[in-house]
Protein backbone atom coordinates (compact mmCIF):
# COMPACT_ATOMS: atom_id res chain seq x y z
CA UNK A 1 0.00 0.00 0.00
CA UNK A 2 1.52 3.26 -1.07
CA UNK A 3 1.43 6.55 0.80
CA UNK A 4 -1.49 7.99 -1.23
CA UNK A 5 -3.75 5.03 -0.33
CA UNK A 6 -2.82 5.24 3.35
CA UNK A 7 -3.50 8.98 3.25
CA UNK A 8 -6.96 8.39 1.75
CA UNK A 9 -7.78 5.78 4.44
CA UNK A 10 -6.60 8.12 7.20
CA UNK A 11 -8.84 10.88 5.81
CA UNK A 12 -11.80 8.49 5.63
CA UNK A 13 -11.23 7.36 9.24
CA UNK A 14 -11.10 10.98 10.35
CA UNK A 15 -14.32 11.78 8.50
CA UNK A 16 -16.06 8.76 10.05
CA UNK A 17 -14.87 9.86 13.50
CA UNK A 18 -16.15 13.39 12.83
CA UNK A 19 -19.52 12.07 11.61
CA UNK A 20 -19.79 9.86 14.69
CA UNK A 21 -19.15 12.80 17.01
CA UNK A 22 -21.67 14.92 15.15
CA UNK A 23 -24.29 12.16 15.46
CA UNK A 24 -23.58 11.90 19.21
CA UNK A 25 -23.97 15.67 19.59
CA UNK A 26 -27.26 15.57 17.67
CA UNK A 27 -28.49 12.74 19.92
CA UNK A 28 -27.62 14.80 23.01
CA UNK A 29 -29.41 17.81 21.52
CA UNK A 30 -32.48 15.75 20.80
CA UNK A 31 -32.52 14.32 24.30
CA UNK A 32 -31.98 17.82 25.72
CA UNK A 33 -34.97 19.06 23.72
CA UNK A 34 -36.99 16.06 24.88
CA UNK A 35 -36.08 16.82 28.50
CA UNK A 36 -37.18 20.43 28.09
CA UNK A 37 -40.45 19.31 26.51
CA UNK A 38 -41.12 16.87 29.36
CA UNK A 39 -40.30 19.53 31.95
CA UNK A 40 -42.74 21.99 30.37
CA UNK A 41 -45.43 19.31 30.17
CA UNK A 42 -44.98 18.27 33.82
CA UNK A 43 -44.68 21.86 34.99
CA UNK A 44 -48.00 22.82 33.37
CA UNK A 45 -49.75 19.73 34.68
CA UNK A 46 -48.44 20.15 38.23
CA UNK A 47 -48.91 23.92 38.44
CA UNK A 48 -52.58 23.41 37.51
CA UNK A 49 -52.86 20.80 40.28
CA UNK A 50 -51.15 23.14 42.76
CA UNK A 51 -53.60 25.90 41.84
CA UNK A 52 -56.61 23.61 42.22
CA UNK A 53 -55.48 22.47 45.68
CA UNK A 54 -54.45 25.86 47.03
CA UNK A 55 -57.61 27.61 45.84
CA UNK A 56 -59.59 25.35 48.18
CA UNK A 57 -57.89 26.71 51.32
CA UNK A 58 -59.78 30.06 51.32
CA UNK A 59 -63.08 28.15 51.27
CA UNK A 60 -62.19 26.45 54.54
CA UNK A 61 -60.16 29.25 56.11
CA UNK A 62 -61.69 32.61 55.19
CA UNK A 63 -59.12 35.35 54.92
CA UNK A 64 -56.58 33.41 52.87
CA UNK A 65 -55.73 34.98 49.53
CA UNK A 66 -54.57 32.87 46.58
CA UNK A 67 -51.71 34.10 44.41
CA UNK A 68 -50.35 32.58 41.18
CA UNK A 69 -46.56 32.38 41.13
CA UNK A 70 -44.38 32.32 38.03
CA UNK A 71 -40.93 33.47 37.08
CA UNK A 72 -37.34 32.84 38.12
CA UNK A 73 -38.28 31.00 41.30
CA UNK A 74 -40.71 28.66 39.57
CA UNK A 75 -44.36 28.15 38.68
CA UNK A 76 -47.09 27.34 41.14
CA UNK A 77 -49.10 29.17 43.74
CA UNK A 78 -49.32 30.50 47.25
CA UNK A 79 -52.01 31.19 49.83
CA UNK A 80 -51.43 33.66 52.62
CA UNK A 81 -53.19 35.71 55.24
CA UNK A 82 -52.37 38.30 57.89
CA UNK A 83 -54.25 38.25 61.16
CA UNK A 84 -54.36 41.14 63.60
CA UNK A 85 -53.85 40.01 67.17
CA UNK A 86 -55.05 42.04 70.12
CA UNK A 87 -53.47 41.18 73.44
CA UNK A 88 -54.33 42.29 76.92
CA UNK A 89 -53.16 45.73 77.77
CA UNK A 90 -53.90 47.03 74.27
CA UNK A 91 -50.82 45.47 72.63
CA UNK A 92 -51.24 44.67 69.01
CA UNK A 93 -49.49 42.15 66.86
CA UNK A 94 -49.93 40.36 63.60
CA UNK A 95 -49.75 36.72 62.61
CA UNK A 96 -48.65 35.79 59.13
CA UNK A 97 -49.49 32.42 57.55
CA UNK A 98 -48.49 31.26 54.08
CA UNK A 99 -48.21 28.10 52.02
CA UNK A 100 -46.17 28.24 48.81
CA UNK A 101 -45.72 25.40 46.31
CA UNK A 102 -43.66 25.75 43.12
CA UNK A 103 -42.15 23.72 40.32
CA UNK A 104 -38.63 25.02 39.80
CA UNK A 105 -37.56 26.18 36.31
CA UNK A 106 -35.71 23.88 33.95
CA UNK A 107 -32.01 23.64 34.73
CA UNK A 108 -28.94 21.87 33.32
CA UNK A 109 -29.31 19.36 36.17
CA UNK A 110 -32.20 17.78 34.21
CA UNK A 111 -34.46 17.37 37.24
CA UNK A 112 -38.09 18.05 38.01
CA UNK A 113 -38.21 19.78 41.41
CA UNK A 114 -41.17 20.60 43.63
CA UNK A 115 -40.56 23.02 46.50
CA UNK A 116 -42.81 23.87 49.39
CA UNK A 117 -42.67 26.32 52.28
CA UNK A 118 -45.27 26.57 55.02
CA UNK A 119 -45.54 29.26 57.68
CA UNK A 120 -48.24 29.22 60.34
CA UNK A 121 -48.67 32.25 62.61
CA UNK A 122 -45.15 33.60 62.04
CA UNK A 123 -43.52 30.20 62.52
CA UNK A 124 -42.03 28.25 59.62
CA UNK A 125 -43.48 24.76 59.96
CA UNK A 126 -41.81 23.17 56.93
CA UNK A 127 -39.52 23.92 54.02
CA UNK A 128 -39.27 20.98 51.63
CA UNK A 129 -38.04 20.01 48.25
CA UNK A 130 -38.55 16.85 46.22
CA UNK A 131 -36.85 16.17 42.92
CA UNK A 132 -36.31 13.38 40.41
CA UNK A 133 -34.50 13.14 37.07
CA UNK A 134 -36.90 14.32 34.38
CA UNK A 135 -36.71 11.02 32.51
CA UNK A 136 -37.77 9.10 35.65
CA UNK A 137 -40.23 11.63 37.08
CA UNK A 138 -43.75 10.45 37.79
CA UNK A 139 -46.19 13.40 37.78
CA UNK A 140 -48.70 11.36 39.79
CA UNK A 141 -46.17 11.02 42.61
CA UNK A 142 -45.55 14.78 42.56
CA UNK A 143 -49.31 15.43 42.62
CA UNK A 144 -49.61 13.16 45.67
CA UNK A 145 -46.91 15.21 47.41
CA UNK A 146 -48.79 18.43 46.60
CA UNK A 147 -51.93 16.92 48.15
CA UNK A 148 -50.02 15.70 51.20
CA UNK A 149 -48.27 19.03 51.83
CA UNK A 150 -51.48 21.07 51.43
CA UNK A 151 -53.32 18.71 53.81
CA UNK A 152 -50.49 18.89 56.34
CA UNK A 153 -50.49 22.69 56.21
CA UNK A 154 -54.29 22.79 56.68
CA UNK A 155 -54.00 20.51 59.71
CA UNK A 156 -51.20 22.59 61.24
CA UNK A 157 -53.08 25.83 60.64
CA UNK A 158 -56.31 24.41 62.11
CA UNK A 159 -54.36 23.22 65.16
CA UNK A 160 -53.10 26.76 65.68
CA UNK A 161 -49.44 25.81 65.46
LUMKOLBA-483547 format. One line per 4 residues: their letters; for each residue x, y, z of C-alpha. Coordinates in steps of 0.25 Angstrom, whole numbers. Each point is the difference from the previous one (the first is absolute). Example, Ala and Ser with C-alpha at 12.3 -4.5 7.8 and 13.67 -1.06 7.14 Angstrom:
<rs>
AS = 49/-18/31 ~ 6/14/-2 $
</rs>
This chain:
<rs>
XXXX = 0/0/0 ~ 6/13/-4 ~ 0/13/7 ~ -12/6/-8 $
XXXX = -9/-12/4 ~ 4/1/14 ~ -3/15/0 ~ -14/-2/-6 $
XXXX = -3/-11/11 ~ 5/9/11 ~ -9/12/-6 ~ -12/-10/0 $
XXXX = 2/-5/14 ~ 1/15/4 ~ -13/3/-7 ~ -7/-12/6 $
XXXX = 5/4/14 ~ -6/15/-3 ~ -13/-6/-5 ~ -1/-9/13 $
XXXX = 2/12/9 ~ -10/9/-7 ~ -10/-11/1 ~ 3/-1/15 $
XXXX = -2/15/1 ~ -13/-1/-7 ~ -5/-11/9 ~ 4/8/12 $
XXXX = -8/12/-6 ~ -12/-8/-3 ~ 0/-6/14 ~ 2/14/6 $
XXXX = -12/5/-8 ~ -8/-12/5 ~ 4/3/14 ~ -5/15/-2 $
XXXX = -13/-5/-6 ~ -2/-10/11 ~ 3/11/11 ~ -10/10/-7 $
XXXX = -11/-11/0 ~ 2/-4/14 ~ 1/14/5 ~ -13/4/-7 $
XXXX = -7/-12/6 ~ 5/2/14 ~ -2/15/1 ~ -14/-2/-4 $
XXXX = -1/-11/11 ~ 6/10/10 ~ -9/11/-4 ~ -12/-10/2 $
XXXX = 4/-4/14 ~ 4/13/5 ~ -12/7/-5 ~ -8/-9/10 $
XXXX = 6/6/12 ~ -7/13/0 ~ -13/-7/0 ~ 3/-7/13 $
XXXX = 8/11/6 ~ -6/13/-3 ~ 11/11/-1 ~ 10/-7/-9 $
XXXX = 3/6/-13 ~ 5/-9/-12 ~ 11/5/-8 ~ 6/-6/-13 $
XXXX = 15/0/0 ~ 8/-1/-13 ~ 14/5/-4 ~ 15/-3/4 $
XXXX = -4/-7/13 ~ -10/-9/-7 ~ -14/-2/-3 ~ -11/-4/10 $
XXXX = -8/8/10 ~ -1/5/14 ~ -11/3/10 ~ 2/10/11 $
XXXX = -7/8/11 ~ 4/10/11 ~ -8/0/13 ~ 0/12/9 $
XXXX = 2/-5/15 ~ -5/8/11 ~ 6/-3/14 ~ -3/4/14 $
XXXX = 4/14/3 ~ -3/5/-14 ~ 13/-6/-6 ~ -2/-3/-15 $
XXXX = 7/-10/-9 ~ -2/-8/-13 ~ 1/-14/-4 ~ 4/-4/-13 $
XXXX = -3/-13/-7 ~ 4/-5/-14 ~ 1/-13/-8 ~ 8/1/-13 $
XXXX = 2/-11/-10 ~ 8/1/-13 ~ 6/-8/-11 ~ 14/5/-2 $
XXXX = 5/5/-14 ~ 7/-9/-9 ~ 15/-1/3 ~ 12/-8/-6 $
XXXX = -1/-10/12 ~ -12/-6/-8 ~ -9/-2/12 ~ -14/3/3 $
XXXX = -1/7/14 ~ -12/3/9 ~ 3/10/11 ~ -9/3/12 $
XXXX = 0/10/11 ~ -10/1/11 ~ -1/11/11 ~ -11/0/10 $
XXXX = -2/12/9 ~ 14/5/-2 ~ 7/-13/2 ~ 6/-8/-12 $
XXXX = -6/-14/2 ~ 7/-6/-12 ~ 9/3/-12 ~ 1/-12/-9 $
XXXX = 5/-4/-14 ~ -2/-13/-8 ~ 7/-2/-13 ~ 2/-11/-10 $
XXXX = 7/-1/-14 ~ -10/4/-10 ~ 1/-13/-8 ~ -4/-8/13 $
XXXX = -10/11/5 ~ -14/-5/3 ~ -10/12/0 ~ -10/-9/8 $
XXXX = 10/-1/11 ~ 3/15/0 ~ -15/3/0 ~ -1/-9/13 $
XXXX = 10/8/7 ~ -7/13/-4 ~ -13/-6/7 ~ 8/-5/12 $
XXXX = 7/13/2 ~ -13/8/-1 ~ -7/-9/9 ~ 11/1/10 $
XXXX = 0/15/0 ~ -15/0/2 ~ 1/-9/12 ~ 11/8/6 $
XXXX = -7/13/-2 ~ -13/-5/5 ~ 8/-5/13 ~ 5/14/2 $
X = 14/-4/-1 $
</rs>
